């Protein structure tokens, strides 16, 4: 399989929106914390607009951030850091020639052509004893998005001008405020879909919530990740015993963390970068 094709939708998204919500990033990487990045050589896979790059660059010794579509946007937003290197490449096919202390991929792997192949490449770039962190949309808990959002996105919205999709996103966001601040505040209705997710909605600004909606409507493709697939990714003897974690975050995503086994072979998952 060759490299994934560029998708201009992502450059448009990160030109329109910014994401400065540090608490979300810290939630998504748990049980890892920002301290896990301190003084480490870090690889970020799919840096988007560079917002998470900046969080990590504050503590890491060096951050290599890779993205196929948004390097120039991320470069502008991280220009004040002298420990950040931006590389334009496909995270599923890149070969950077070395491994890293921490490899992380937040909100990107589910938008790639082949999430399994992408995960294996992330793993190959993580040094033995290094930490791998992935956050992805879950198959479980996203039935309504898969059934009601994905079909019109694929059939109609992907063909509309991005400005129109942005307007639709803001209108839908405004409409969501009514149920989110009424019905979804009633404790005994926790069985409603997205109940946990909308608790975060109330913590965010209108623009940040509009970004969430736009992301669902703008993505060229989304492959929701099942818990079974997460278990396969972290399974076997490739990670240190007791180091792996699979958290179903807010009922709509998975946070994965694992420490690569110190005695794992560099070529265990196929051709590997040099160390």
C-alpha positions, -999 to +999 in steps of 0.1 A: +000+000+000+013+035-010+012+067+009-021+082+019-033+110-003-034+146+010-067+159+022-072+197+020-100+194+045-075+193+074-057+224+064-090+242+061-101+229+096-070+241+114-070+274+096-106+280+109-102+267+144-078+265+173-078+241+202-063+255+234-080+231+258-052+216+278-075+197+301-088+177+272-054+167+261-045+157+297-077+136+299-070+119+266-035+108+275-043+094+309-029+074+327+001+091+311+006+127+321+026+156+307+054+146+331+059+115+310+071+139+282+096+158+304+131+158+290+121+131+264+127+128+227+091+128+215+073+119+182+039+133+175+020+115+147-006+138+132+000+172+147-029+191+131-027+227+140+002+222+164-018+228+196-007+195+213+028+200+199+030+232+219+018+216+252+044+189+249+072+212+237+070+231+270+085+200+288+101+178+262+137+180+252+127+177+215+094+171+196+093+158+161+058+165+148+046+148+116+015+156+095+006+151+059-016+182+055-010+209+081+027+214+086+028+251+077-001+259+101+016+239+129+049+256+122+034+291+126+017+281+158+049+266+173+073+292+160+083+303+196+097+268+204+132+260+193+129+223+202+102+215+176+108+199+142+080+197+117+080+170+090+054+165+062+048+128+058+022+101+060+023+086+096+014+052+083+043+050+058+070+073+072+104+060+081+122+085+102+152+063+107+152+063+145+130+055+175+117+078+202+112+079+240+075+088+236+053+084+205+018+099+207-011+102+182-042+121+193-074+121+173-058+110+140-054+073+137-091+068+130-089+092+100-062+072+082-067+047+054-056+018+075-055+022+113-039-012+118-010-003+095-007+031+111-006+017+146+022-007+136+042+022+123+038+041+155+049+011+174+080+007+152+090+043+159+088+037+197+120+026+213+120-005+235+111+008+270+094+039+254+058+049+258+031+048+231-001+069+235-030+068+212-065+085+214-091+074+189-129+076+183-146+044+195-170+022+177-188+015+209-209+045+220-209+062+186-239+044+170-258+076+163-228+093+147-222+062+125-258+059+115-270+095+113-239+116+107-216+095+085-241+088+057-249+125+050-213+135+054-202+109+028-230+116+004-235+153+006-214+173+031-180+163+016-190+178-017-200+212-002-177+242+001-160+241+035-175+275+044-209+260+041-199+231+063-186+255+088-219+274+089-238+242+093-215+232+121-222+264+140-259+261+135-259+225+148-237+235+177-262+263+187-291+238+185-273+214+208-271+239+236-309+234+243-308+197+252-273+198+266-282+224+292-317+210+300-323+173+295-286+163+297-283+179+332-308+155+348-288+129+367-312+100+364-311+103+326-275+091+324-286+063+301-291+088+273-265+085+245-235+109+248-244+118+284-208+118+295-197+135+263-220+165+268-206+170+303-174+181+285-195+202+260-206+224+290-170+230+299-160+243+265-165+275+246-189+278+217-160+279+192-144+247+207-178+229+205-182+241+169-148+226+162-160+192+175-191+193+153-171+205+123-146+177+128-174+151+125-187+168+093-154+177+077-134+145+080-128+128+046-131+095+064-135+081+099-130+045+109-143+040+144-121+018+165-135-012+185-123-023+219-115-056+203-091-038+179-076-018+208-070-051+227-053-066+196-030-035+192-018-037+228-019-075+230+008-102+228+042-097+244+051-065+226+044-043+257+057-045+292+034-065+315+010-043+335+019-012+314-011-012+290-043+007+295-075+009+275-099+036+288-133+043+272-133+081+275-166+099+278-183+070+262-171+079+227-134+073+224-105+051+236-073+062+253-045+037+248-012+037+267+015+011+267+053+008+273+070-011+246+087-043+259+124-037+265+133-070+249+111-066+219+128-071+185+132-040+164+118-060+134+090-076+154+063-059+135+079-057+101+106-034+088+116-010+115+134+024+116+170+023+128+176+030+164 
